[in-house]
């Protein structure tokens, strides 16, 4: 059981580091890019395709890379009219079956379709179709399966933690 606790803690630390480190830095970059676009447009009466594309690329990065971190901190949107009233074991049951029947299959579908898509994009050196756009579109396409892998990874951790609660051997001592 001690090994499982350490493995779960290590796995969660990866999504914690990505969420607090990479995603936070990307949010700062996102703000700077938006600010620059506004200044360019309204002060200098100009814009650049590269900057506009960079804006939505960084936003996609934030959304995708932050998904596992958000799952770690139970920040995903859910209808918790009933969930919030449940005790710890019932929540663990909902989480376990949610991971097993919804999260894992949906991540599997996305991963099996986007990994080949990202590989082909890299192999052909896909770039923006707009003149002056981002020259390496395959980078953002590679972030899609990576983000879903991190969410799947965190989902498996949630499933393990939930199963341990259901077996009466929680990995943490938090009674909630």
Backbone as JSON, one array per atom type, in Angstrom:
{
  "sequence": "XXXXXXXXXXXXXXXXXXXXXXXXXXXXXXXXXXXXXXXXXXXXXXXXXXXXXXXXXXXXXXXXXXXXXXXXXXXXXXXXXXXXXXXXXXXXXXXXXXXXXXXXXXXXXXXXXXXXXXXXXXXXXXXXXXXXXXXXXXXXXXXXXXXXXXXXXXXXXXXXXXXXXXXXXXXXXXXX",
  "N": [[0.82, -1.2, 0.0], [2.01, 1.18, 0.65], [3.74, 1.62, -1.49], [1.86, 2.11, -3.52], [0.72, 4.5, -2.59], [2.94, 6.2, -2.86], [3.35, 6.05, -5.63], [0.96, 7.14, -6.63], [1.15, 9.72, -5.51], [3.45, 10.61, -6.83], [2.55, 10.55, -9.51], [0.47, 12.44, -9.37], [1.99, 14.66, -8.76], [3.2, 15.24, -11.16], [1.12, 16.25, -12.84], [0.49, 18.4, -11.2], [2.83, 19.94, -11.3], [2.88, 20.54, -14.05], [0.48, 21.98, -14.27], [0.83, 24.16, -12.45], [3.27, 25.16, -13.29], [3.96, 25.04, -16.27], [1.42, 25.66, -17.43], [0.69, 27.97, -16.06], [2.74, 29.71, -16.87], [2.09, 29.76, -19.57], [-0.35, 31.08, -19.45], [0.46, 33.64, -18.7], [1.95, 34.29, -20.99], [-0.16, 34.2, -22.84], [-1.72, 36.38, -22.0], [0.09, 38.45, -22.54], [0.32, 38.21, -25.32], [-2.31, 38.76, -26.17], [-2.55, 41.38, -25.18], [-0.54, 42.6, -26.73], [-1.64, 42.24, -29.29], [-3.92, 43.85, -29.1], [-2.75, 46.39, -28.69], [-1.29, 46.62, -31.1], [-3.42, 46.61, -32.94], [-5.19, 48.76, -32.17], [-3.61, 50.97, -31.52], [-1.52, 51.13, -33.39], [-2.85, 50.51, -35.67], [-2.66, 48.08, -37.1], [-2.1, 44.57, -37.78], [-0.91, 41.21, -37.23], [-0.86, 38.1, -38.8], [0.51, 35.97, -37.66], [0.56, 36.66, -34.92], [-2.16, 36.6, -34.27], [-2.77, 33.91, -34.74], [-1.02, 32.78, -32.91], [-2.23, 33.5, -30.56], [-4.6, 31.86, -30.42], [-3.35, 29.38, -30.46], [-1.85, 29.34, -28.07], [-3.94, 29.57, -26.25], [-5.26, 27.12, -26.72], [-3.23, 25.39, -25.86], [-3.16, 26.01, -23.11], [-5.72, 25.17, -22.29], [-5.7, 22.4, -23.0], [-3.34, 21.3, -21.79], [-3.86, 21.91, -19.19], [-5.94, 20.28, -18.42], [-5.56, 17.79, -17.04], [-4.52, 18.74, -14.62], [-6.7, 20.21, -13.76], [-8.57, 18.16, -13.37], [-7.26, 16.83, -11.3], [-7.63, 18.64, -9.21], [-10.34, 18.61, -8.94], [-11.83, 20.36, -10.59], [-13.31, 20.27, -12.89], [-16.3, 20.82, -14.76], [-19.31, 19.69, -13.47], [-22.49, 18.22, -12.86], [-23.45, 18.54, -9.82], [-25.63, 18.16, -8.1], [-26.58, 15.95, -6.76], [-24.18, 14.67, -6.16], [-22.72, 16.33, -4.41], [-24.06, 15.89, -2.06], [-23.44, 13.36, -1.33], [-21.79, 10.75, 0.6], [-18.33, 9.94, 1.29], [-17.73, 7.34, 0.25], [-19.77, 6.88, -1.62], [-19.24, 8.95, -3.41], [-16.76, 8.07, -4.28], [-17.54, 5.77, -5.62], [-19.08, 6.83, -7.73], [-17.04, 8.31, -8.97], [-15.22, 6.26, -9.64], [-16.69, 4.61, -11.46], [-17.3, 6.57, -13.32], [-14.77, 7.25, -14.31], [-14.03, 4.75, -15.34], [-16.06, 4.09, -17.25], [-16.55, 6.4, -18.76], [-14.45, 8.46, -18.85], [-11.98, 7.05, -19.47], [-12.71, 5.54, -21.89], [-13.42, 7.74, -23.62], [-11.05, 9.25, -23.7], [-9.41, 7.32, -24.84], [-10.51, 7.1, -27.43], [-10.02, 9.7, -28.42], [-7.2, 9.78, -28.23], [-6.4, 7.65, -29.93], [-7.21, 8.61, -32.37], [-6.03, 11.15, -32.64], [-3.25, 10.91, -32.32], [-2.12, 9.62, -34.68], [-2.89, 11.63, -36.47], [-1.44, 13.88, -35.56], [1.14, 12.93, -36.0], [1.22, 12.62, -38.81], [0.88, 15.3, -39.5], [3.29, 16.34, -38.54], [5.11, 14.89, -40.14], [4.59, 15.84, -42.72], [5.29, 18.4, -42.36], [3.45, 20.38, -41.62], [2.08, 23.62, -41.91], [0.8, 26.93, -41.29], [-1.92, 27.92, -43.37], [-2.21, 30.49, -44.02], [-0.52, 33.34, -45.27], [2.34, 34.44, -43.55], [1.62, 33.23, -41.23], [1.79, 30.89, -38.44], [4.62, 28.86, -38.69], [4.8, 26.17, -37.94], [2.48, 24.22, -37.56], [2.08, 21.68, -36.68], [2.96, 21.46, -34.08], [0.99, 22.39, -32.26], [-0.91, 20.52, -32.85], [0.24, 18.26, -31.82], [0.02, 18.75, -29.14], [-2.59, 18.17, -28.52], [-3.05, 15.22, -28.29], [-1.21, 14.89, -26.19], [-2.24, 16.44, -24.08], [-4.65, 15.07, -23.63], [-3.6, 12.62, -22.88], [-2.43, 13.3, -20.42], [-4.74, 13.92, -18.99], [-6.03, 11.43, -19.04], [-4.13, 9.96, -17.61], [-4.31, 11.23, -15.09], [-6.94, 10.57, -14.59], [-6.82, 7.78, -14.34], [-5.36, 7.66, -11.99], [-7.24, 8.85, -10.28], [-9.21, 6.88, -10.45], [-7.87, 4.72, -9.22], [-7.49, 5.76, -6.63], [-10.17, 6.04, -5.89], [-11.05, 3.38, -5.99], [-9.53, 2.32, -3.91], [-10.69, 3.67, -1.74], [-13.25, 2.56, -1.86], [-12.6, -0.04, -1.18], [-12.07, 0.29, 1.42], [-9.58, 1.18, 2.17], [-8.32, 3.91, 2.07], [-6.07, 6.07, 0.31], [-5.32, 8.47, 1.32], [-5.77, 10.37, 4.31], [-7.93, 11.97, 4.47], [-11.14, 12.64, 5.47], [-13.31, 13.56, 3.99]],
  "CA": [[0.0, 0.0, 0.0], [2.91, 2.33, 0.69], [4.19, 1.83, -2.88], [0.74, 2.71, -4.24], [0.65, 5.89, -2.13], [4.05, 6.95, -3.47], [3.11, 6.1, -7.07], [-0.11, 8.11, -6.83], [1.7, 11.04, -5.2], [4.35, 10.97, -7.92], [1.71, 10.84, -10.68], [-0.22, 13.71, -9.15], [2.97, 15.75, -8.79], [3.45, 15.59, -12.56], [0.06, 17.18, -13.27], [0.61, 19.6, -10.38], [3.93, 20.73, -11.86], [2.45, 21.04, -15.36], [-0.54, 22.99, -14.05], [1.36, 25.36, -11.8], [4.45, 25.66, -14.0], [3.78, 25.3, -17.7], [0.15, 26.33, -17.76], [0.75, 29.33, -15.51], [3.59, 30.48, -17.78], [1.33, 29.95, -20.81], [-1.37, 32.11, -19.2], [1.16, 34.93, -18.77], [2.22, 34.5, -22.41], [-1.46, 34.48, -23.46], [-2.08, 37.77, -21.68], [1.0, 39.32, -23.29], [-0.03, 38.14, -26.75], [-3.56, 39.51, -26.34], [-2.22, 42.79, -24.97], [0.2, 43.05, -27.91], [-2.59, 42.32, -30.41], [-4.77, 45.04, -28.89], [-1.92, 47.58, -28.95], [-1.04, 46.67, -32.54], [-4.64, 46.92, -33.67], [-5.83, 50.03, -31.85], [-2.66, 52.08, -31.46], [-0.75, 51.2, -34.63], [-3.76, 50.21, -36.76], [-2.12, 46.96, -37.88], [-2.14, 43.28, -37.1], [-0.1, 40.19, -37.86], [-1.49, 36.78, -38.78], [1.26, 35.16, -36.7], [0.13, 36.99, -33.56], [-3.53, 36.11, -34.11], [-2.7, 32.45, -34.63], [-0.35, 32.47, -31.65], [-3.24, 33.67, -29.5], [-5.42, 30.66, -30.25], [-2.47, 28.25, -30.15], [-1.55, 29.39, -26.63], [-5.19, 29.25, -25.55], [-5.45, 25.66, -26.83], [-2.23, 24.79, -24.98], [-3.62, 26.19, -21.72], [-6.89, 24.32, -22.1], [-5.35, 20.98, -23.1], [-2.35, 20.9, -20.8], [-4.44, 22.12, -17.86], [-7.05, 19.35, -18.16], [-5.18, 16.86, -15.98], [-4.42, 19.53, -13.39], [-8.07, 20.54, -13.35], [-9.14, 16.92, -12.83], [-6.59, 16.61, -10.02], [-8.22, 19.54, -8.22], [-11.8, 18.49, -9.06], [-12.32, 21.62, -11.12], [-14.11, 20.09, -14.1], [-17.72, 21.08, -14.59], [-20.18, 18.52, -13.33], [-23.76, 18.5, -12.19], [-23.27, 17.9, -8.52], [-26.81, 18.3, -7.25], [-26.6, 14.76, -5.91], [-22.81, 14.34, -5.79], [-22.3, 17.12, -3.24], [-24.75, 15.37, -0.88], [-23.01, 11.98, -1.09], [-20.66, 10.53, 1.49], [-17.07, 9.67, 0.59], [-17.77, 6.07, -0.5], [-20.64, 7.05, -2.8], [-18.49, 9.78, -4.35], [-15.73, 7.21, -4.85], [-18.23, 4.88, -6.55], [-19.38, 7.64, -8.91], [-15.77, 8.62, -9.63], [-14.65, 5.04, -10.21], [-17.43, 4.23, -12.66], [-17.14, 7.66, -14.29], [-13.47, 7.06, -14.94], [-14.03, 3.49, -16.07], [-16.99, 4.03, -18.38], [-16.63, 7.63, -19.55], [-13.17, 9.13, -19.09], [-11.03, 6.18, -20.18], [-13.1, 5.33, -23.31], [-13.36, 8.96, -24.43], [-9.63, 9.55, -23.91], [-8.91, 6.32, -25.79], [-10.96, 7.49, -28.78], [-9.28, 10.9, -28.82], [-5.79, 9.45, -28.41], [-6.19, 6.8, -31.11], [-7.43, 9.38, -33.59], [-5.18, 12.34, -32.76], [-1.82, 10.59, -32.42], [-1.74, 9.54, -36.11], [-3.14, 12.95, -37.06], [-0.29, 14.73, -35.2], [2.33, 12.36, -36.66], [1.15, 13.0, -40.23], [1.11, 16.74, -39.54], [4.73, 16.52, -38.38], [5.82, 14.31, -41.29], [4.45, 16.71, -43.9], [5.73, 19.75, -41.99], [2.27, 21.24, -41.75], [2.19, 25.0, -41.46], [-0.39, 27.72, -41.5], [-2.24, 28.19, -44.78], [-2.2, 31.94, -44.2], [0.83, 33.94, -45.37], [2.75, 35.1, -42.31], [1.11, 32.49, -40.09], [2.73, 30.06, -37.7], [5.21, 27.91, -39.62], [4.84, 24.8, -37.43], [1.16, 23.91, -37.0], [2.11, 20.34, -36.08], [3.24, 21.54, -32.64], [-0.28, 22.46, -31.52], [-1.6, 19.25, -33.06], [0.86, 17.29, -30.9], [-0.44, 19.06, -27.79], [-3.9, 17.55, -28.32], [-2.93, 13.92, -27.62], [-0.47, 15.03, -24.93], [-3.2, 16.91, -23.06], [-5.58, 13.98, -23.3], [-2.85, 11.61, -22.14], [-2.31, 13.77, -19.03], [-6.05, 13.77, -18.35], [-6.21, 10.0, -18.84], [-3.21, 9.61, -16.54], [-4.91, 11.68, -13.83], [-8.16, 9.78, -14.42], [-6.43, 6.47, -13.81], [-5.01, 7.9, -10.58], [-8.52, 9.04, -9.58], [-9.83, 5.56, -10.37], [-7.15, 3.94, -8.2], [-7.83, 6.33, -5.32], [-11.57, 5.73, -5.63], [-11.12, 1.95, -5.7], [-8.98, 2.14, -2.55], [-11.72, 4.12, -0.8], [-14.31, 1.55, -1.88], [-12.1, -1.22, -0.48], [-11.85, 0.64, 2.83], [-8.16, 1.48, 2.39], [-8.04, 5.16, 1.36], [-4.65, 6.42, 0.23], [-5.11, 9.64, 2.16], [-6.55, 10.3, 5.56], [-8.96, 13.01, 4.38], [-12.42, 11.97, 5.63], [-14.4, 14.13, 3.15]],
  "C": [[0.87, 1.26, 0.0], [3.44, 2.66, -0.71], [3.11, 2.54, -3.69], [0.58, 4.19, -3.86], [1.73, 6.74, -2.81], [3.85, 7.1, -4.98], [2.04, 7.13, -7.41], [0.4, 9.53, -6.58], [2.63, 11.52, -6.31], [3.55, 11.35, -9.17], [1.0, 12.17, -10.55], [0.76, 14.89, -9.19], [3.3, 16.17, -10.22], [2.4, 16.58, -13.05], [0.08, 18.47, -12.46], [1.68, 20.52, -10.95], [3.53, 21.34, -13.21], [1.44, 22.17, -15.18], [0.01, 24.28, -13.48], [2.53, 25.97, -12.55], [4.15, 26.05, -15.43], [2.52, 26.08, -18.03], [0.14, 27.76, -17.23], [1.61, 30.22, -16.41], [2.85, 30.75, -19.1], [0.24, 31.01, -20.64], [-0.73, 33.5, -19.27], [1.47, 35.27, -20.23], [0.94, 34.88, -23.15], [-1.88, 35.93, -23.23], [-1.2, 38.75, -22.46], [0.67, 39.35, -24.78], [-1.31, 38.93, -27.02], [-3.31, 41.01, -26.2], [-1.5, 43.35, -26.2], [-0.73, 43.2, -29.11], [-3.47, 43.56, -30.3], [-3.98, 46.31, -29.2], [-1.66, 47.73, -30.45], [-2.27, 47.15, -33.31], [-5.13, 48.34, -33.42], [-4.88, 51.21, -31.74], [-1.95, 52.25, -32.8], [-1.57, 50.85, -35.87], [-3.21, 49.12, -37.7], [-2.31, 45.65, -37.1], [-1.28, 42.3, -37.89], [-0.81, 38.85, -37.71], [-0.81, 35.89, -37.74], [0.77, 35.4, -35.27], [-1.29, 36.49, -33.28], [-3.55, 34.6, -33.94], [-2.04, 32.04, -33.31], [-1.33, 32.56, -30.48], [-4.07, 32.41, -29.33], [-4.6, 29.4, -30.02], [-2.17, 28.21, -28.64], [-2.8, 29.07, -25.81], [-5.45, 27.74, -25.58], [-4.47, 24.93, -25.92], [-2.68, 24.86, -23.52], [-4.76, 25.22, -21.42], [-6.51, 22.84, -22.05], [-4.38, 20.54, -22.02], [-2.87, 21.08, -19.37], [-5.53, 21.14, -17.5], [-6.74, 18.37, -17.04], [-5.08, 17.54, -14.63], [-5.81, 19.86, -12.85], [-8.77, 19.32, -12.77], [-8.54, 16.61, -11.46], [-7.25, 17.42, -8.91], [-9.75, 19.6, -8.29], [-12.45, 19.77, -9.57], [-13.15, 21.49, -12.38], [-15.59, 20.31, -13.78], [-18.46, 19.76, -14.45], [-21.45, 18.96, -12.63], [-23.69, 17.79, -10.85], [-24.42, 18.14, -7.56], [-26.86, 17.14, -6.26], [-25.21, 14.47, -5.35], [-22.38, 15.07, -4.51], [-22.95, 16.61, -1.95], [-24.27, 13.96, -0.5], [-21.88, 11.91, -0.07], [-19.44, 10.11, 0.64], [-17.12, 8.39, -0.26], [-18.65, 6.18, -1.74], [-19.95, 7.92, -3.85], [-17.42, 8.94, -5.05], [-16.34, 6.26, -5.88], [-18.55, 5.62, -7.85], [-18.1, 7.93, -9.69], [-15.18, 7.39, -10.32], [-15.36, 4.65, -11.5], [-17.38, 5.32, -13.73], [-15.84, 7.56, -15.05], [-13.5, 5.83, -15.86], [-14.88, 3.52, -17.34], [-17.06, 5.29, -19.24], [-15.26, 8.22, -19.87], [-12.2, 8.27, -19.89], [-11.46, 5.93, -21.63], [-13.01, 6.59, -24.16], [-11.92, 9.38, -24.7], [-9.02, 8.58, -24.92], [-9.28, 6.72, -27.23], [-10.16, 8.7, -29.27], [-7.82, 10.57, -29.1], [-5.55, 8.63, -29.68], [-6.45, 7.55, -32.42], [-6.46, 10.55, -33.74], [-3.69, 12.04, -32.85], [-1.41, 10.43, -33.89], [-1.88, 10.88, -36.83], [-1.96, 13.88, -36.8], [0.98, 14.23, -35.9], [2.36, 12.75, -38.14], [1.43, 14.49, -40.38], [2.6, 17.06, -39.43], [5.49, 16.06, -39.63], [5.73, 15.2, -42.53], [4.9, 18.14, -43.62], [4.62, 20.77, -42.1], [2.51, 22.62, -41.16], [0.89, 25.73, -41.74], [-0.63, 27.93, -43.0], [-2.23, 29.68, -45.08], [-0.77, 32.46, -44.31], [1.15, 34.69, -44.07], [2.26, 34.39, -41.06], [2.19, 31.65, -39.42], [3.29, 28.97, -38.61], [5.19, 26.45, -39.17], [3.51, 24.45, -36.76], [1.15, 22.55, -36.31], [2.38, 20.39, -34.58], [1.93, 21.56, -31.85], [-1.07, 21.17, -31.71], [-1.03, 18.16, -32.17], [0.41, 17.53, -29.46], [-1.78, 18.39, -27.5], [-3.79, 16.15, -27.7], [-2.18, 13.99, -26.3], [-1.4, 15.47, -23.8], [-4.18, 15.82, -22.65], [-4.87, 12.84, -22.57], [-2.72, 12.02, -20.67], [-3.64, 13.66, -18.29], [-6.35, 12.3, -18.09], [-5.36, 9.52, -17.66], [-3.79, 10.01, -15.18], [-6.2, 10.92, -13.55], [-7.88, 8.41, -13.86], [-6.06, 6.6, -12.33], [-6.29, 8.08, -9.76], [-9.24, 7.71, -9.41], [-9.19, 4.69, -9.3], [-7.5, 4.44, -6.81], [-9.27, 5.99, -4.93], [-11.74, 4.26, -5.27], [-10.59, 1.66, -4.29], [-9.99, 2.58, -1.49], [-12.83, 3.08, -0.71], [-13.89, 0.27, -1.15], [-11.82, -0.96, 1.0], [-10.41, 0.92, 3.17], [-7.78, 2.76, 1.65], [-6.54, 5.48, 1.4], [-4.31, 7.69, 1.01], [-5.98, 9.52, 3.41], [-7.63, 11.38, 5.61], [-10.34, 12.36, 4.46], [-13.53, 12.48, 4.73], [-14.68, 13.31, 1.94]]
}
